Amino acid sequence: MEIEAKLQAPNHLALHQLPAALDAEGLYITDPGLVYSTDHYLDTDDLHLRAIGWALRVRDLGTRKLVTLKALRPMQGGIAKREELEEPAPNDLGTDWVFPCGTLGGRLKELAGGYELRRLFVVEQTRNIYNAIGPNNFQIEVSSDAITWQGEGVEDKAFQVELELKLGNEEQLRGLYLRLQEALGWSGSPESKYERGLRVVGLLT
């Protein structure tokens, strides 16, 4: 189960304000790691997976690929709580997006129902990832992201921060999320990268 909150930064430079804001909250911050990823979001022509409440992503990290199914659930009070299934993608996965029957324990075959998959859009990300550790058994993974959505002849950009709960409870995460909004003057990000991508390519209004 993935539990996270998301903040929208006004520009790339503003992302550098976040570590000091977390430090002011009494959180210890580990050294960041830089990650580049290309995410391919897939569905059928009639968006069958979306209709039954799932998003399908293949994440290319250069040296490895991951295939992920995420349940589509609305945010509540700024917190997204979603079932997530993930495993290494097949080594021979090509751009025809044909997966073995046993992918994700057979769940993908079950949900896709034999329909042919296609790529909807691509998300390019440059991420700084680190952990922030606080008192009362509270820990989050912080992803500070420069994001580009790409579709057929269209593109969009944004700068976001994801706060994913690793230890603790939702109320601790929600409290931190609200305090960071106030301290930084940033807004919450009410939609997922998947939803924004659908809007960019005209599949969601």
C-alpha positions, 0 to 999 in steps of 0.5 A: 500500500503506497501512502503519499502526499504531493506538493507543487513547487513554483519552479525548479530553484524552489525545490532547493528550499525543501531540505531546510524546511524539513530540517526546521521540522526536526527531521534528519535528512539522509544524503540524496541520490539522483535518479533519471527515469522514463515512465511509459503509461499504458492502457488499451485503446478504450482505456479499459484498465482506467475504467476498472480502476487501474493505471499501468506503468513501465519505468525505465531506469536505464539499467533496469525496468519495472512494471507497476500497477497502481489502483486509482483512488481519489486523494483524501485530505491531501493524502493518496492511499493506493494499492501498488503491485510492482516487479522487474519488467521482462528483459525482452519487453519491446514496444509492442507491450506484450507481457508474459501471462505471469506478470505481477502474479497473473494480475495484469493478464486478469485485469487487461482481459486479453486486450492489446496495450498501447502507450498513452504518454511518457513521463521523463523525470529527474529525481533527488531521492532521500529519507527524512527521519523524525521522532515518534517512529516517523520516516518518509521517502522524499522525491524532489522531481523535475517532470516532463510529460510528453505525448503526440505533439504535446508537452507539459512540465512541472516541479513536484515533491512526493512525501511517501510514508515509510514509518508512522501513520497518515496523520503524521504525514498529513500534519507535515504536508500541511505545515510544509505548504504553509512554510514554503507557500506551495500548493498541494498537487491534487492529481497523480502524474497519471491523471495529469498525463491523461489531461496533457494528451487530451484523454481527460478533461 
